[in-house]
């Protein structure tokens, strides 16, 4: 059986004669990669961004005022990700941003 998107064989015959899938990546490899990315993103927020903890503490008080968001983006001037708290009425939608 051929894969419609790649044109490569998607199923092969196993040693017992039963069909077995042909993996483009070994099982579990995507999860390992996702875990590594998650650990790195946590490190960026907790260790690299000095502003993360004080602003996070402020989020406990802000819901009294209304709705607020956390905006995280790469700042080319600082050469790292930064985060800031933005309330709903001051939020601007960026071109191409899905709300």
Secondary structure, 3 states (H helix, E strand, C coil): CECCCCCCECEEECCCCCEEECCCCCCCHHHHHHHHHHHHHHHHHHHHCCHHHHHHHHHHHHCCCCCEEEEEEEECCCCEEEEEEEEHHHCCCCCCCCC
